[in-house]
Amino acid sequence: MLVYFSAENFRSIKEPIELDMRAAPKLRRLAHHTRKPISKNKLKLLKTALIYGANASGKSNILKAMNVAQNLIIDSQTSVDILKTQKFSLVDKIEKNSSFYFEFIIGKTHLTYGFEISDERVIEEELGVYDDKGDNLILVFKRTFNNVSNEYVIESESDKILSDDKNAFNEFKILCKYTPKDQLLLNKSSDWDDSSDLKAIGSCTLAAKTFFQHFLVIIFPTTSYGGLPKDLNDLDNSGNYLSIFNKFDTGVDSIIHNSIPIERFDLDVIDEIKKKISESGGGALKLTVKHEEYIAWFKGGDIIISSLQAVHKIKGVEDKIFNLKDESDGTIRLLDLLPTLRNSDELTSTTFVIDEFDRSLHPNLSRSIIENFIDCENENNNQLIVTTHQSELLDSKLLRRDEIWFVQKEWDQSSKLYSLDDYSERFDKDIQKAYLSGKYGAVPVLSESESHGN
């Protein structure tokens, strides 16, 4: 579960923005919207956060900041070069470096991880782990670039982390020495996960990297079919997948896959497909070949390529089968959101982050998704963080104050993030009306002629 995220000097983010998923301590309403992921720890986290703001206010940039940081952590081909053209420069270019910071829980391990980077190198990187009660933060490692020596200084509370203080820490420093200056140490942590001397520190780095690789799911408007099972034959067994479409009245009774002979594809195309599936973790992957969309996955070591089709059953009429790409935008969007909609125990403790959550969805459907996620009968620790324009969701019967966030575009075009809880509104306040009237900011500022439709 995500506890906290901050970012600085990225796209429209000039000064640090902070998204805090910790439940407000004095807020007692809708207590079932919170989770306590570690029994010995007093920490209570929110299951949802909805982020509002005018167009071009920077809502998406907050999610893109998470995504860029995630790529730097898990993608071995990504270096700090990715940020050269993505620093704040809307009004005046600032001299600060870009920085990103996460606090999160995976399993029963409470970790913190952050880094600062320039155009050329990692300036500082730090991983910490809390004790069981969450009272004391132990430094797993800190890597800081020294301008004088032109080398990295490595620190660690080795007596608390490493199995053999002297030998293990020396081995750790050697591994750090060979990490490229333009890449994160955590990115290269698999090099020591299996080291006997570094078993303790390796467990922390492995847990951190696993969170970013598997338990932080970011869905953008262009993200497709994120909820497909690893083996598409699972679709034939209906279950959760088909019940979702029936529940939301899409008219789709089932989804089938039509196998495509692999001989139809060139060998170099097949090799590229295999590479992409392996890099994605082995699950079903959407791809485009010669302007046609396909789904590919591994089965028993072999590659299977299919096209997805939707089946419509109409009484008294033969079943109608359409290629999925020919379905409505709303139906396709639901398929994109399948991981969130399923919200099952097998996905426990996953943080879903969705940009333009309400795209192509009816307001009643959006509300139903939020309600189902919060009130899910599975007592999991999944989280849902979304950007949206749907003011209908601004309802104190649906959401707590601390679950509602706003992004305001400032005079210098930078983005400011703040919570409705900052206003301490009464629970019976019509927050939708107050928001649309501009009380909380984060709404478009229209000229007089535009406001009158001229």
C-alpha positions in Angstrom: 0.0 0.0 0.0 1.2 3.5 -0.7 1.6 5.6 2.4 3.0 8.8 0.9 4.4 10.2 -2.4 6.2 13.5 -3.2 7.9 14.9 -6.3 9.8 18.1 -7.1 10.9 19.8 -10.4 9.0 17.6 -12.9 7.0 19.0 -15.8 4.5 21.4 -14.1 5.6 20.4 -10.6 7.9 23.1 -9.5 7.9 23.0 -5.7 7.4 19.7 -3.9 3.9 18.2 -4.1 2.8 15.7 -1.4 0.1 13.0 -1.7 -0.5 11.6 1.7 -2.6 8.4 2.0 -2.5 8.3 5.8 -6.0 8.7 7.3 -6.6 12.0 9.1 -6.3 11.2 12.8 -9.3 13.3 13.9 -11.7 12.1 11.2 -14.0 9.3 12.4 -16.5 9.1 9.6 -16.5 6.2 7.1 -14.0 4.2 9.2 -14.3 1.2 6.8 -12.5 3.3 4.2 -9.3 2.8 6.1 -7.0 -0.2 6.5 -4.3 -1.1 9.1 -1.9 -3.1 7.0 0.5 -4.0 9.9 -1.2 -5.1 13.1 1.7 -3.9 15.4 1.9 -0.6 13.6 -0.6 2.3 14.4 -0.5 3.4 10.8 -4.0 3.7 9.1 -4.2 4.1 5.4 -6.9 5.2 3.1 -8.2 2.9 0.4 -9.0 5.7 -2.1 -7.9 9.1 -3.2 -9.7 11.2 -5.9 -7.8 14.1 -7.5 -9.7 17.0 -9.1 -8.5 20.0 -11.1 -9.1 22.0 -14.2 -7.7 20.9 -17.6 -4.0 21.5 -17.8 -3.7 22.0 -14.0 -1.2 19.2 -13.7 -3.2 16.3 -12.4 -1.7 13.9 -14.9 1.8 15.1 -14.2 1.5 13.8 -10.7 0.8 10.3 -12.0 3.5 10.7 -14.7 6.0 11.6 -11.9 5.1 8.3 -10.2 5.5 6.5 -13.5 8.9 8.0 -14.4 10.2 7.1 -11.0 8.8 3.6 -11.4 10.6 3.2 -14.7 13.9 4.4 -13.3 13.6 1.7 -10.6 12.5 -1.3 -12.6 13.7 -0.8 -16.2 17.3 -1.6 -16.7 17.3 0.4 -19.9 16.1 3.6 -18.3 18.6 6.2 -17.2 18.4 9.8 -15.8 18.4 11.1 -19.4 14.7 10.5 -19.4 14.3 13.6 -17.3 16.4 16.1 -19.3 13.4 17.5 -21.1 10.8 17.0 -18.3 12.0 19.5 -15.7 9.9 22.5 -14.8 10.5 25.3 -17.4 7.1 26.9 -18.0 8.0 30.3 -16.6 11.6 30.2 -15.5 14.0 27.3 -15.4 14.9 26.4 -11.8 18.3 25.2 -10.7 17.0 22.5 -8.4 17.4 18.8 -9.2 14.4 16.6 -9.7 13.5 14.4 -6.7 11.0 11.7 -5.9 10.1 10.0 -2.6 7.9 7.1 -1.7 6.7 5.6 1.5 5.0 2.2 1.2 4.1 -1.1 2.7 4.6 -4.5 1.0 3.5 -7.5 3.0 4.4 -6.5 6.6 7.5 -4.5 5.6 7.3 -0.7 5.9 9.8 1.0 3.6 10.8 4.5 2.5 12.7 5.2 -0.8 13.7 8.4 -2.5 16.2 9.8 -4.9 17.4 13.1 -6.3 18.8 13.3 -9.9 20.5 15.9 -12.1 20.7 15.8 -15.9 23.8 13.6 -15.7 23.7 11.4 -12.6 22.0 10.2 -9.5 22.9 12.8 -6.8 21.4 11.0 -3.8 19.4 7.8 -3.2 18.2 6.4 0.1 16.3 3.2 1.2 15.0 2.8 4.7 12.9 0.3 6.6 10.8 0.8 9.7 10.8 -1.6 12.7 7.7 -3.7 13.4 6.0 -0.9 15.4 6.8 1.8 12.9 8.6 3.9 15.5 12.2 3.7 14.2 13.5 4.1 10.7 16.6 2.1 9.9 18.9 3.2 7.0 19.3 0.3 4.6 21.6 2.3 2.4 22.3 5.9 1.3 24.2 6.7 -1.8 25.5 10.3 -2.1 27.6 11.8 -4.9 30.6 13.7 -3.6 31.6 16.6 -6.0 35.1 16.8 -4.6 36.1 13.2 -4.9 33.8 12.6 -7.9 32.7 9.3 -6.2 29.8 8.0 -4.3 29.8 7.8 -0.5 27.9 4.8 0.8 26.2 4.7 4.2 24.2 2.0 6.0 23.2 1.2 9.5 25.1 -2.0 8.9 25.0 -3.3 12.5 21.2 -3.3 12.3 20.8 -4.5 8.7 23.7 -6.7 7.5 24.4 -10.2 8.7 28.2 -9.6 8.9 29.0 -6.0 9.7 32.4 -5.6 8.2 32.6 -8.2 5.4 29.0 -7.6 4.2 29.3 -3.9 4.2 32.6 -4.0 2.2 30.9 -6.4 -0.3 28.0 -4.0 -0.5 30.3 -1.0 -1.3 32.0 -2.9 -4.0 28.6 -3.7 -5.7 27.6 0.0 -5.4 30.9 1.1 -7.0 30.0 -0.6 -10.2 26.5 0.8 -10.5 26.5 3.4 -13.3 26.2 7.0 -12.2 23.1 7.5 -14.4 21.2 4.6 -12.9 19.7 3.8 -9.5 21.3 1.4 -7.1 17.9 -0.1 -6.4 17.5 -0.8 -10.2 20.7 -3.0 -9.9 19.8 -4.6 -6.6 19.1 -8.0 -8.2 22.9 -8.3 -8.4 23.0 -9.0 -4.6 19.6 -10.5 -3.8 21.1 -13.9 -3.7 24.3 -13.0 -1.8 24.6 -14.9 1.4 26.4 -12.1 3.2 23.9 -9.5 1.9 20.8 -11.6 2.6 19.3 -9.0 5.0 19.9 -6.0 2.9 18.9 -8.0 -0.2 15.5 -8.8 1.3 14.8 -5.1 1.8 15.9 -4.1 -1.8 14.0 -7.0 -3.2 10.8 -6.1 -1.3 11.1 -2.4 -2.5 11.7 -3.4 -6.1 8.8 -5.9 -6.0 6.5 -3.2 -4.8 7.3 -1.0 -7.8 7.3 -3.9 -10.3 4.1 -5.7 -9.2 2.1 -3.8 -6.6 2.1 -0.3 -8.1 -0.2 -0.4 -11.2 -0.4 2.9 -13.2 -3.1 3.1 -15.8 -3.1 6.0 -18.3 -5.8 6.7 -21.0 -3.5 4.9 -23.5 -3.0 1.8 -21.3 -4.8 -1.2 -22.6 -6.1 -4.5 -21.3 -4.3 -4.3 -18.0 -6.5 -6.9 -16.4 -5.9 -9.8 -18.7 -5.0 -13.1 -17.0 -1.6 -14.6 -17.6 -3.2 -17.3 -19.6 -6.1 -16.1 -21.8 -7.7 -19.6 -21.5 -8.9 -18.3 -18.2 -11.3 -16.1 -20.1 -13.1 -19.2 -21.3 -13.9 -20.1 -17.7 -15.9 -16.9 -17.3 -15.7 -16.2 -13.6 -14.7 -12.7 -12.5 -14.0 -11.5 -16.0 -17.5 -12.1 -17.5 -19.4 -11.2 -14.3 -17.9 -7.7 -14.5 -19.2 -7.1 -18.0 -22.6 -8.4 -17.1 -22.7 -6.3 -14.0 -22.0 -3.1 -15.8 -24.6 -3.6 -18.6 -22.2 -3.5 -21.5 -24.2 -6.0 -23.6 -21.1 -8.3 -23.7 -21.9 -11.8 -22.5 -18.4 -13.2 -23.0 -15.0 -12.5 -24.3 -13.3 -15.1 -26.5 -9.9 -15.3 -28.1 -9.4 -16.4 -31.7 -6.0 -18.0 -32.1 -3.9 -16.7 -35.0 -1.4 -19.1 -36.8 2.1 -18.1 -35.7 3.3 -18.7 -39.3 1.5 -15.5 -40.2 4.2 -13.5 -38.5 7.8 -13.0 -39.6 10.5 -14.5 -37.4 11.9 -11.1 -36.3 8.4 -10.1 -35.3 8.0 -13.2 -33.2 11.4 -12.7 -31.5 10.4 -9.1 -30.7 7.0 -10.3 -29.3 8.7 -12.9 -27.1 11.1 -10.2 -25.8 8.3 -7.8 -24.9 6.3 -10.6 -23.1 9.3 -11.6 -21.0 10.0 -7.9 -20.1 6.4 -7.4 -19.0 6.6 -10.4 -16.6 5.2 -13.1 -18.8 1.5 -12.1 -18.7 -0.8 -11.5 -21.6 0.3 -8.5 -23.6 -1.5 -6.3 -26.1 0.5 -5.5 -29.2 0.0 -4.0 -32.7 1.5 -5.6 -35.8 0.9 -4.0 -39.2 -1.9 -1.8 -37.7 -3.8 -4.9 -36.4 -4.2 -5.5 -32.6 -3.4 -8.9 -31.1 -2.9 -10.4 -27.7 0.2 -12.6 -27.1 1.2 -14.8 -24.1 3.3 -17.8 -23.2 1.8 -21.3 -22.7 4.0 -24.2 -21.9 7.0 -22.4 -23.4 5.2 -21.7 -26.6 4.0 -18.3 -27.8 0.2 -18.0 -28.4 -1.1 -15.1 -30.5 -4.8 -14.3 -30.5 -7.3 -11.6 -31.3 -9.9 -10.8 -28.7 -13.6 -10.9 -29.6 -16.8 -10.0 -27.8 -19.9 -12.2 -27.9 -23.4 -10.6 -27.7 -26.3 -12.9 -27.0 -29.7 -11.7 -28.2 -32.8 -13.8 -27.6 -34.1 -15.4 -30.8 -31.0 -14.3 -32.8 -27.7 -16.1 -33.5 -24.9 -14.9 -31.3 -23.1 -11.8 -32.7 -19.3 -11.7 -32.5 -17.3 -8.5 -32.9 -13.6 -7.8 -32.7 -13.0 -6.1 -29.4 -11.7 -3.0 -31.0 -15.1 -2.4 -32.6 -16.8 -2.3 -29.2 -17.8 1.0 -27.6 -15.1 3.2 -25.9 -16.9 2.6 -22.6 -16.7 -1.2 -22.9 -13.0 -1.1 -23.9 -12.3 1.3 -21.0 -13.8 -1.2 -18.6 -11.5 -3.9 -20.0 -8.6 -1.5 -19.4 -9.7 -1.1 -15.8 -10.2 -4.9 -15.1 -7.5 -5.1 -12.4 -9.3 -2.4 -10.4 -12.8 -3.8 -11.1 -11.9 -7.3 -10.0 -10.4 -6.0 -6.7 -9.8 -9.6 -5.6 -7.8 -11.2 -2.9 -5.2 -12.4 -5.4 -4.4 -8.7 -6.0 -4.2 -7.8 -2.3 -2.2 -4.7 -1.3 -1.9 -3.4 -4.8 -2.1 0.3 -5.4 -4.0 1.2 -8.6 -3.3 4.7 -10.0 -5.6 5.7 -12.8 -5.4 8.8 -15.0 -8.7 10.1 -16.4 -10.6 7.4 -14.5 -14.0 8.7 -15.8 -13.1 8.7 -19.5 -16.0 7.2 -21.5 -17.8 6.1 -18.3 -21.3 7.2 -17.3 -21.3 9.0 -13.9 -23.5 6.3 -12.3 -21.0 3.7 -13.5 -18.0 5.7 -12.1 -19.8 5.9 -8.7 -20.6 2.2 -8.7 -16.9 1.4 -9.3 -15.8 3.6 -6.4 -18.5 2.1 -4.1 -17.7 -1.5 -5.1 -14.0 -0.9 -4.5 -14.4 0.6 -1.1 -17.1 -1.8 0.0 -15.5 -4.9 -1.5 -16.4 -8.0 0.5 -12.8 -9.1 0.2 -10.9 -7.6 3.2 -7.9 -6.8 1.0 -5.5 -3.8 1.3 -5.9 -2.6 -2.3 -5.9 1.1 -3.0 -7.4 3.2 -5.8 -5.9 6.7 -6.7 -7.6 8.4 -9.6 -7.8 11.7 -11.4 -11.3 12.7 -12.4 -13.6 15.6 -13.5 -16.8 14.0 -12.3 -18.1 16.4 -9.6 -20.9 13.9 -8.9 -18.5 11.9 -6.9 -17.9 14.8 -4.5 -20.4 13.5 -2.0 -19.7 13.3 1.7 -21.8 10.1 1.9 -19.4 8.5 -0.6 -16.1 9.9 0.4 -14.2 11.2 3.4 -12.6 14.7 3.4 -9.1 13.2 3.4 -9.9 11.2 0.3 -10.5 14.3 -1.9 -7.6 16.2 -3.4 -7.3 19.3 -5.6 -4.7 20.4 -8.1 -4.5 24.2 -8.7 -2.6 25.9 -11.5 -0.6 28.8 -10.0 0.3 32.1 -11.5 3.6 30.7 -12.8 1.8 27.7 -14.4 3.1 25.4 -11.6 0.9 22.8 -10.0 -0.1 22.9 -6.3 -1.7 19.8 -4.6 -3.8 20.0 -1.5 -6.6 18.2 0.3 -10.2 19.0 1.1 -9.3 18.1 4.7 -7.4 21.3 4.8 -10.8 23.1 4.8 -12.3 21.1 7.7 -15.8 21.1 6.1 -18.8 19.7 8.0 -19.9 16.3 6.9 -23.2 17.6 5.7 -21.6 20.3 3.5 -22.6 20.2 -0.2 -19.0 19.9 -1.4 -20.0 19.4 -5.1 -21.7 22.7 -5.1 -18.9 24.4 -3.2 -16.3 23.0 -5.6 -18.1 24.0 -8.7 -18.5 27.6 -7.3 -14.8 27.8 -7.0 -14.5 27.7 -3.2 -11.6 25.2 -3.2 -10.0 26.4 -6.4 -8.9 23.8 -9.0 -11.6 24.8 -11.5 -11.3 26.5 -14.9 -11.2 30.3 -14.8 -13.5 31.4 -17.6 -13.7 34.8 -19.2 -17.0 36.7 -18.9 -17.8 36.1 -22.6 -17.0 32.4 -22.3 -19.1 32.0 -19.1 -22.1 33.4 -21.0 -21.6 31.2 -24.0 -20.6 34.0 -26.4 
